[in-house]
Amino acid sequence: PFGNGIDLTVGLFDTIVGYEVEASASNPNVDRSYGYDLEPFTHTGVLASTSLTDSVNVSFGLANAFDSTGGLHNDTIAGEGNFAYLTGLEVTVPDSMGFLSGSTLYIGYVSGAGAGADNDDEDKLFYVGGSISSPIEGISLGIAYDDREYGSGVADADAVALYAVWDLGEGVSLAGRYDTLDNGSDTKSMWSATLSYSIWDNVLTRLEYNYETGDRDNGDSNAFVCNLYYQF
């Protein structure tokens, strides 16, 4: 009822940071990016979102912990005044910007203690992501950056991912992703190519190839993935 209207989300909800989401079929690729593993997955709390203008949206929330995924993260946090803070800003390019119209830039930040930790030992994640319209019909682009700071003495990590999706028509698309991770002790990269085809309504099949290089512990590796996803 205030301003342009405030949407409230209460309970357990997906995190507000990240290019990829928990539902696999909503992502361009089957295998998740390095950045996805740095991010919290879910939160338990309250989130308020509103539109400041037609092209600017903001959100702010409070949650029990940095991440609510898994039973341990729903336990009481030690210490007093412990909350995770969630903030997000989304800007959409207006129609007057030609082929870039509809592109979005999103900035998000999550800070809070993990389960059983005091807020003096906070985890923090800063995220910047963009979905970019292409002048080439059927092709869309994306970029994501994650910067994770661990409160438990673990070395900080950051990841960058570049996305491209080509809609070939008739339920067929080709998606590519390049992402890299620097976790303080190792720097590695992965190339992913995914061919998607909707055989029937609500049924998505995907064939994917992944190539990872630079992994200090496991060396270079290749993988093929076949994925069948039914949504109802």
Buried (B, 14 or more C-beta within 10 A) or exposed (E): EEEEEEEEBEEBBBBBBBBBBBEBBEBBBBBBBBBBEBBBBBBBBBBBBBBEEEEEBBBBBBBBBBBBBEEEBBEEBEEEEBBBBBBBBBBBBEEEEEEBEBBBBBBBBBBBBBBBBBBEBBBBBBBBBBBBBBEEEEBBBBBBBBBBBBBEEEEEBBBBBBBBBBBEEEBEBBBBBBBBBBBEEEEBBBEBBBBBBBEEEEBBBBBBBBEBEEBEEEEEEEEEBEBEBEEE
